[in-house]
Amino acid sequence: IESPNGTVVAVQIAGLVARRIVCWAEAGGSIGTGERFGLIRFGSRVDVFLPLTATPRVAVGQTAVGGETVLAEFGGVAGTPLVRVS
């Protein structure tokens, strides 16, 4: 995911038991702030990698709620629009 503040990487990882993840995002499409781009089910997870300039607002291992939990801020500004690229 490309943003004016750098690249954010979100890796959806299927769990060992159910292996259920869904990704609605399309290469070249855009993702707005707070918009859900996929679904994690039954023990699956998402690893999020942020640019060094980001200030995390969550702790490692904390449960996050899609569209509600602010993961990080860039330069003190939360809610920067993101654009997904291939």
Backbone as CSV, one residue per row, in Angstrom:
resi,resn,N_x,N_y,N_z,CA_x,CA_y,CA_z,C_x,C_y,C_z
1,ILE,0.867,-1.163,0.000,0.000,0.000,0.000,0.908,1.217,0.000
2,GLU,0.761,2.059,-1.009,1.574,3.267,-1.119,0.806,4.448,-0.560
3,SER,1.492,5.292,0.197,0.890,6.514,0.723,1.899,7.638,0.555
4,PRO,1.477,8.879,0.726,2.422,9.994,0.649,3.511,9.902,1.721
5,ASN,3.293,9.104,2.749,4.246,8.969,3.855,5.113,7.721,3.766
6,GLY,5.001,6.965,2.707,5.796,5.754,2.547,4.936,4.533,2.298
7,THR,5.590,3.401,2.216,4.909,2.144,1.921,4.502,1.429,3.204
8,VAL,3.255,0.967,3.234,2.735,0.150,4.331,2.460,-1.231,3.742
9,VAL,2.937,-2.267,4.409,2.722,-3.626,3.923,1.820,-4.359,4.909
10,ALA,0.746,-4.957,4.398,-0.159,-5.764,5.212,-0.165,-7.173,4.624
11,VAL,0.290,-8.139,5.407,0.375,-9.525,4.950,-0.689,-10.336,5.675
12,GLN,-1.654,-10.869,4.915,-2.691,-11.715,5.498,-2.158,-13.139,5.574
13,ILE,-2.207,-13.726,6.772,-1.658,-15.063,6.989,-2.772,-15.981,7.482
14,ALA,-3.026,-17.044,6.719,-4.090,-17.986,7.082,-3.652,-18.843,8.262
15,GLY,-4.605,-19.140,9.156,-4.339,-20.004,10.307,-4.157,-21.451,9.882
16,LEU,-3.582,-22.255,10.753,-3.311,-23.657,10.436,-4.567,-24.506,10.341
17,VAL,-5.601,-24.158,11.115,-6.795,-24.996,11.164,-7.765,-24.676,10.031
18,ALA,-8.267,-23.457,9.991,-9.342,-23.134,9.051,-8.841,-22.570,7.726
19,ARG,-7.683,-21.915,7.740,-7.123,-21.310,6.525,-8.142,-20.443,5.798
20,ARG,-8.692,-19.458,6.521,-9.739,-18.615,5.950,-9.345,-17.145,5.982
21,ILE,-8.920,-16.625,4.853,-8.709,-15.192,4.702,-9.387,-14.754,3.414
22,VAL,-9.802,-13.500,3.363,-10.452,-12.939,2.186,-9.816,-11.580,1.932
23,CYS,-9.476,-11.283,0.685,-8.923,-9.975,0.329,-9.782,-9.362,-0.766
24,TRP,-10.361,-8.180,-0.469,-11.218,-7.506,-1.445,-10.451,-6.475,-2.259
25,ALA,-9.274,-6.083,-1.804,-8.500,-5.048,-2.487,-8.016,-5.560,-3.840
26,GLU,-7.981,-4.650,-4.808,-7.503,-5.000,-6.140,-6.284,-4.161,-6.465
27,ALA,-5.325,-4.756,-7.146,-4.129,-4.023,-7.559,-4.537,-2.803,-8.379
28,GLY,-3.979,-1.655,-8.046,-4.293,-0.423,-8.756,-5.472,0.325,-8.182
29,GLY,-6.258,-0.310,-7.316,-7.405,0.350,-6.689,-6.965,1.192,-5.509
30,SER,-7.888,1.957,-4.954,-7.548,2.798,-3.804,-8.247,2.292,-2.547
31,ILE,-7.623,2.592,-1.411,-8.171,2.238,-0.105,-8.213,3.510,0.716
32,GLY,-9.383,3.862,1.229,-9.523,5.060,2.045,-9.231,4.778,3.505
33,THR,-9.007,5.822,4.258,-8.754,5.699,5.688,-9.915,4.993,6.373
34,GLY,-9.623,3.971,7.159,-10.650,3.233,7.885,-11.393,2.207,7.058
35,GLU,-11.095,2.120,5.776,-11.786,1.172,4.898,-11.205,-0.233,5.074
36,ARG,-12.065,-1.220,5.134,-11.616,-2.607,5.244,-11.222,-3.118,3.866
37,PHE,-10.115,-3.857,3.818,-9.659,-4.393,2.532,-9.667,-5.916,2.513
38,GLY,-10.050,-6.534,3.631,-10.090,-7.989,3.694,-10.712,-8.458,4.988
39,LEU,-10.721,-9.768,5.163,-11.344,-10.378,6.329,-10.469,-11.529,6.808
40,ILE,-10.289,-11.605,8.118,-9.500,-12.664,8.744,-10.456,-13.516,9.572
41,ARG,-10.371,-14.830,9.425,-11.272,-15.725,10.158,-10.498,-16.810,10.895
42,PHE,-11.032,-17.242,12.018,-10.610,-18.466,12.698,-9.107,-18.593,12.920
43,GLY,-8.527,-17.666,13.656,-7.124,-17.793,14.030,-6.120,-17.308,13.012
44,SER,-6.587,-16.761,11.902,-5.671,-16.174,10.932,-5.222,-14.818,11.463
45,ARG,-4.268,-14.177,10.782,-3.775,-12.895,11.278,-3.286,-12.022,10.139
46,VAL,-3.024,-10.752,10.467,-2.426,-9.810,9.530,-1.177,-9.236,10.179
47,ASP,-0.051,-9.317,9.486,1.171,-8.653,9.926,1.257,-7.334,9.173
48,VAL,1.473,-6.235,9.900,1.537,-4.906,9.292,2.947,-4.357,9.475
49,PHE,3.552,-3.933,8.371,4.890,-3.354,8.386,4.773,-1.886,7.993
50,LEU,5.269,-1.002,8.869,5.137,0.443,8.692,6.481,1.073,8.358
51,PRO,6.473,2.245,7.683,7.728,2.967,7.455,8.320,3.418,8.792
52,LEU,9.618,3.643,8.835,10.281,4.088,10.060,9.764,5.436,10.543
53,THR,9.153,6.215,9.658,8.627,7.531,10.031,7.290,7.448,10.756
54,ALA,6.674,6.275,10.784,5.368,6.107,11.437,5.536,5.996,12.947
55,THR,4.558,6.528,13.677,4.516,6.399,15.132,3.419,5.398,15.479
56,PRO,3.787,4.205,15.951,2.776,3.191,16.276,1.835,3.668,17.383
57,ARG,0.566,3.313,17.284,-0.442,3.633,18.296,-1.045,2.374,18.900
58,VAL,-0.443,1.225,18.607,-0.866,-0.052,19.179,0.371,-0.791,19.681
59,ALA,0.154,-1.777,20.542,1.253,-2.587,21.064,1.342,-3.903,20.296
60,VAL,2.521,-4.496,20.276,2.699,-5.802,19.644,1.760,-6.797,20.315
61,GLY,1.000,-7.537,19.498,0.079,-8.537,20.020,-1.298,-8.009,20.384
62,GLN,-1.487,-6.693,20.330,-2.788,-6.109,20.661,-3.805,-6.487,19.593
63,THR,-5.035,-6.764,20.003,-6.110,-7.033,19.057,-6.596,-5.715,18.474
64,ALA,-6.718,-5.668,17.155,-7.189,-4.465,16.467,-8.518,-4.766,15.788
65,VAL,-9.376,-3.757,15.697,-10.676,-3.892,15.049,-10.643,-3.102,13.745
66,GLY,-10.923,-3.781,12.632,-10.898,-3.142,11.320,-11.823,-1.945,11.244
67,GLY,-11.312,-0.833,10.718,-12.117,0.371,10.565,-12.259,1.184,11.838
68,GLU,-11.717,0.695,12.970,-11.837,1.402,14.248,-10.492,1.703,14.896
69,THR,-9.607,0.714,14.944,-8.339,0.863,15.652,-7.328,1.624,14.794
70,VAL,-6.775,2.707,15.328,-5.717,3.456,14.645,-4.406,2.729,14.917
71,LEU,-3.752,2.255,13.867,-2.510,1.509,14.031,-1.301,2.420,14.190
72,ALA,-1.283,3.544,13.453,-0.119,4.430,13.485,-0.494,5.819,12.993
73,GLU,0.396,6.764,13.288,0.269,8.129,12.778,1.543,8.468,12.016
74,PHE,1.405,9.333,11.033,2.532,9.787,10.232,2.709,11.276,10.448
75,GLY,3.780,11.673,11.094,4.025,13.089,11.343,2.946,13.719,12.191
76,GLY,2.348,12.947,13.100,1.304,13.471,13.973,-0.059,13.542,13.325
77,VAL,-0.171,13.048,12.079,-1.448,13.107,11.366,-1.974,11.698,11.158
78,ALA,-3.085,11.381,11.816,-3.737,10.088,11.593,-4.717,10.251,10.444
79,GLY,-4.954,9.197,9.712,-5.985,9.237,8.686,-5.519,9.686,7.320
80,THR,-4.251,9.486,6.988,-3.769,9.812,5.657,-4.351,8.819,4.661
81,PRO,-4.960,9.290,3.549,-5.523,8.363,2.572,-4.428,7.475,1.974
82,LEU,-4.750,6.240,1.714,-3.797,5.306,1.139,-4.227,4.915,-0.263
83,VAL,-3.256,4.598,-1.112,-3.538,4.132,-2.461,-2.844,2.798,-2.644
84,ARG,-3.576,1.806,-3.085,-2.994,0.476,-3.294,-2.477,0.390,-4.719
85,VAL,-1.280,-0.125,-4.855,-0.684,-0.297,-6.179,-0.229,-1.730,-6.351
86,SER,0.035,-2.113,-7.580,0.469,-3.492,-7.832,1.896,-3.723,-7.417
